[in-house]
Amino acid sequence: MLTRRHIRVKVMQSLYAFEQSKNENLQAEEKFLQKSMEEMYNLFLLNLSLFIEIKNNAQDFLEKSQQKILATEEDKNPNLKFVENRVIQLIENSDKLSNLLEDRKLNHWKKDDEYVQIIWKEIQESEIYKNYLETRDSTFKEDKDFIIDIFKNIIAPNDKLYEYLEDKKLTWLDDLPIVNTTLLKLLKKLKASDESIFIPKLFKNIEDKEFASELLKKTLLNQDRYEEDITGKTPNWDKDRIAEIDSVLLRMAVCEFLKFPSIPVKVTINEYLEIAKEYSTPKSSIFINGILDKLSKEYKEQEKLNKIGRGLM
């Protein structure tokens, strides 16, 4: 689930928090980083399971409507397209999702079902839902397009859900864009032939998990040296004038130049420019690009890069 860029963002957040707290306990910060990434995975699982809970809410609504004393013909014979939506069925069919939710004790929607009801009501009142129910049959593509539409237009931007997540775990607000993007990609990849939805692991492989820990440690342990190199390339800038996030990103990039021989210089520069565009000031990417370009050329001349394998590309 976590790409290398996501990992870099989590390390950046940890390093920034480390500096702000004036903490000196590296081991505690490593634990914080790992916990932060696990919490992001929890948020992903919760948001995915939300579809099931919304469907259950819709099913309860239809069953209660059928039991009305003055039930209409529509109440007695409701359109079941939503509760029988094949994409939601694929999510429900995932034993892995069920096991992960149980193992991690992620029962938020059961305890706080009023938020599920709020979202179900918004879906029910939307034009997307009304248009979807104009017929009683649909193709898998129509089912998938409908789920993607309600996710993008109703669930993801929902203010009440946003406030709830903020109240439950403050770090989830930073994680939400990454989680929602991952979830959306997962939905788009679904096919009618699938038996259940694919649940990715938190880390693609053990190397990515180790990369997160190593990048944090090596950046912190060598930050004074990296700071000197960076300052040498910013003679007209006071240290205090450099945005704090930019300073963190520069140190991380220098760490990758010098301590991660398998990562190409171009990959490192491109990754940190993209992160700067999203998380720092409008001009940060230009500033960072200039510093990293100078440093990479200097390190190459001094034969400090020592890139091997893929890192030579």
C-alpha positions in Angstrom: 0.0 0.0 0.0 2.7 2.5 1.0 4.8 3.6 -1.9 8.3 4.9 -1.4 7.0 8.5 -1.7 4.4 7.8 1.0 7.2 6.4 3.2 9.3 9.5 2.6 6.3 11.7 3.6 5.8 9.8 6.8 9.6 10.1 7.6 9.4 13.8 6.8 6.5 14.2 9.3 8.3 12.2 11.9 11.5 14.3 11.5 9.5 17.5 11.7 7.7 16.4 14.8 11.0 15.3 16.3 12.5 18.8 15.8 9.4 20.6 17.1 9.3 18.5 20.3 13.0 18.9 20.9 13.0 15.2 21.6 16.4 13.3 21.8 15.1 9.8 22.0 15.7 8.2 18.6 14.3 4.9 19.6 11.0 6.5 20.7 10.9 8.4 17.3 11.4 5.1 15.4 8.4 3.6 17.3 6.4 6.7 16.6 7.1 6.4 12.8 6.1 2.7 12.8 3.0 3.4 14.7 2.1 6.3 12.4 2.4 4.0 9.4 0.3 1.3 11.1 -2.4 3.9 11.9 -2.5 4.9 8.3 -3.2 1.3 7.4 -6.0 1.2 10.0 -7.6 4.3 8.4 -7.4 2.6 5.0 -9.1 -0.5 6.3 -11.8 1.5 8.1 -12.6 3.6 5.0 -12.9 0.4 2.9 -15.2 -1.2 5.5 -17.4 1.9 5.5 -19.0 0.7 2.3 -20.2 -2.5 4.0 -21.6 -0.5 6.9 -23.4 1.9 4.6 -24.9 -1.0 2.7 -26.0 -2.6 6.0 -27.7 0.7 6.9 -29.4 0.8 3.6 -30.6 -2.7 4.1 -32.1 -1.9 7.5 -33.8 1.1 6.0 -35.5 -1.1 3.3 -36.5 -3.7 5.8 -38.1 -1.2 8.1 -39.9 0.4 5.1 -41.4 -2.9 4.2 -42.8 -3.2 7.7 -44.7 0.1 7.6 -48.4 -0.1 8.3 -49.1 2.1 5.3 -46.3 0.7 3.1 -46.3 1.8 -0.5 -45.8 -0.5 -3.5 -42.2 0.8 -3.7 -41.7 0.0 0.1 -43.0 -3.5 -0.4 -41.0 -4.2 -3.5 -37.9 -1.9 -3.2 -35.1 -1.5 -5.7 -32.2 -3.6 -4.4 -29.5 -2.4 -6.7 -27.5 -0.6 -4.0 -27.7 -3.4 -1.3 -26.8 -5.9 -4.0 -24.1 -3.8 -5.6 -21.4 -6.2 -6.8 -18.5 -4.0 -5.8 -19.7 -3.9 -2.2 -20.1 -7.7 -2.4 -16.5 -8.0 -3.4 -15.5 -6.0 -0.4 -17.7 -8.1 1.9 -16.3 -11.3 0.4 -12.8 -10.4 1.6 -11.9 -12.7 4.5 -8.6 -10.8 4.8 -10.4 -7.6 5.4 -12.6 -9.2 8.0 -9.7 -10.7 9.8 -7.7 -7.5 9.8 -10.6 -5.5 11.1 -11.1 -8.0 13.9 -7.3 -8.4 14.7 -6.9 -4.7 14.9 -10.1 -4.1 16.8 -11.4 -1.6 14.2 -15.0 -1.6 15.2 -15.5 2.2 14.9 -18.5 2.1 12.6 -20.3 -0.3 15.0 -19.7 2.0 18.0 -20.3 5.3 16.1 -23.0 4.3 13.7 -24.5 7.8 13.6 -21.8 8.7 11.1 -22.7 5.8 8.9 -26.3 7.0 9.0 -25.3 10.6 8.1 -23.4 9.4 5.0 -26.2 6.9 4.0 -28.7 9.8 4.2 -26.5 12.0 2.0 -26.1 9.2 -0.5 -29.9 8.5 -0.5 -30.7 12.2 -1.2 -28.1 12.6 -4.0 -28.7 12.8 -7.7 -26.1 10.1 -8.1 -28.2 7.6 -6.1 -31.4 8.6 -7.8 -30.0 8.2 -11.2 -28.5 4.8 -10.2 -31.9 3.6 -9.1 -33.7 4.6 -12.3 -33.3 0.9 -13.4 -33.4 -2.3 -11.4 -30.5 -4.0 -13.3 -27.0 -2.9 -13.9 -23.7 -4.1 -15.4 -20.6 -4.5 -13.2 -19.2 -1.4 -14.8 -22.3 0.6 -13.7 -22.0 -0.8 -10.2 -18.3 0.2 -10.1 -18.9 3.7 -11.5 -21.6 4.3 -9.0 -19.4 3.3 -6.0 -16.5 5.5 -7.3 -18.9 8.4 -7.8 -20.3 8.3 -4.3 -16.8 7.9 -2.9 -15.4 10.9 -4.7 -18.4 13.2 -4.4 -20.0 12.2 -1.0 -17.8 10.1 1.2 -14.3 11.5 0.7 -15.3 15.2 1.0 -17.8 14.6 3.9 -17.2 17.3 6.6 -18.8 15.2 9.4 -16.6 12.2 8.6 -13.6 14.5 8.5 -14.4 15.9 11.9 -15.0 12.4 13.3 -11.6 11.2 12.0 -9.9 14.2 13.4 -11.4 13.6 16.8 -10.4 9.9 16.8 -6.8 10.3 15.6 -5.2 13.7 14.7 -2.6 12.1 12.4 -5.3 10.7 10.3 -5.9 14.1 8.7 -2.5 14.0 7.1 -3.0 10.4 6.0 -6.5 10.9 4.5 -5.4 12.1 1.0 -3.0 9.2 0.6 -5.5 6.7 1.9 -8.3 8.0 -0.3 -6.1 8.0 -3.4 -5.0 4.4 -2.6 -8.6 3.3 -2.1 -9.8 5.0 -5.3 -7.1 3.2 -7.3 -8.1 -0.1 -5.7 -11.8 0.4 -6.7 -10.8 1.3 -10.3 -8.8 -1.9 -10.7 -11.8 -4.2 -9.7 -13.0 -6.6 -12.4 -16.2 -8.6 -12.7 -14.2 -11.8 -12.6 -12.8 -11.0 -9.2 -13.9 -13.1 -6.2 -13.1 -10.4 -3.6 -11.3 -7.1 -3.4 -7.5 -7.2 -3.1 -6.3 -6.0 0.2 -2.7 -4.7 -0.1 -0.2 -5.1 2.7 1.1 -2.0 4.4 4.5 -2.5 2.9 5.2 -3.9 -0.5 8.2 -5.8 0.9 10.6 -6.0 3.8 13.0 -3.6 2.0 10.4 -0.8 2.0 9.8 -1.3 5.8 13.5 -1.2 6.4 13.9 1.9 4.1 11.5 3.9 6.4 13.5 3.1 9.5 16.9 3.5 7.9 16.0 6.9 6.3 14.8 8.2 9.7 17.9 7.0 11.6 20.5 8.0 9.1 19.1 11.4 8.5 18.9 12.1 12.3 22.4 10.7 13.1 24.1 12.7 10.3 22.0 15.8 10.2 24.8 18.2 11.5 27.0 17.1 8.6 24.2 17.4 6.1 23.3 20.8 7.4 26.9 22.0 6.8 26.8 20.8 3.2 23.4 22.4 2.6 24.5 25.7 4.3 27.5 25.8 2.0 25.1 26.0 -1.0 22.9 28.7 0.5 25.4 31.5 1.3 22.8 34.2 0.8 20.2 32.5 3.0 20.0 32.7 6.8 19.2 29.2 8.3 16.1 30.8 9.8 14.9 31.9 6.4 14.7 28.4 5.1 11.3 26.8 5.6 11.5 24.1 8.2 9.9 21.5 5.9 12.4 22.5 3.2 15.3 22.0 5.6 14.0 18.5 6.6 13.5 17.5 2.9 17.0 18.7 2.0 18.6 16.6 4.8 16.6 13.6 3.8 17.6 14.0 0.1 21.3 14.4 1.0 21.0 11.3 3.2 19.7 9.3 0.2 22.5 10.7 -2.0 25.2 9.5 0.5 23.7 6.5 2.4 21.4 4.7 -0.1 23.6 3.5 -3.0 20.8 1.7 -4.8 18.6 4.8 -5.2 19.4 6.9 -8.4 20.2 10.6 -7.8 17.5 11.6 -10.3 14.9 9.5 -8.4 15.8 11.2 -5.1 15.6 14.7 -6.6 12.3 14.1 -8.4 10.7 12.5 -5.3 11.6 15.4 -3.0 10.5 18.0 -5.5 7.1 16.4 -5.7 6.8 16.2 -1.9 7.9 19.9 -1.6 5.2 20.9 -4.1 2.5 19.3 -2.0 3.7 20.0 1.6 5.8 23.2 1.5 5.7 26.7 0.0 5.0 27.5 -3.6 8.7 28.3 -4.4 10.1 25.4 -2.3 10.5 23.0 -5.2 12.6 25.5 -7.2 14.8 26.3 -4.2 15.2 22.6 -3.3 16.0 21.6 -6.9 18.8 24.2 -7.1 20.4 23.0 -3.9 20.2 19.3 -4.7 21.5 19.8 -8.2 24.6 21.7 -6.9 25.2 19.1 -4.1 24.8 16.0 -6.4 27.3 17.4 -8.9 29.7 18.3 -6.1 29.4 14.8 -4.5 29.9 13.2 -7.9 33.1 15.2 -8.5 34.3 14.3 -5.0 33.4 10.6 -5.6 31.1 10.5 -2.6 28.0 9.1 -4.3 29.1 5.5 -4.6 26.0 4.5 -6.4 25.6 0.8 -7.4 23.2 -1.3 -9.3 19.9 0.6 -10.0 21.5 3.6 -8.3 23.8 4.1 -11.3 20.9 4.9 -13.6 
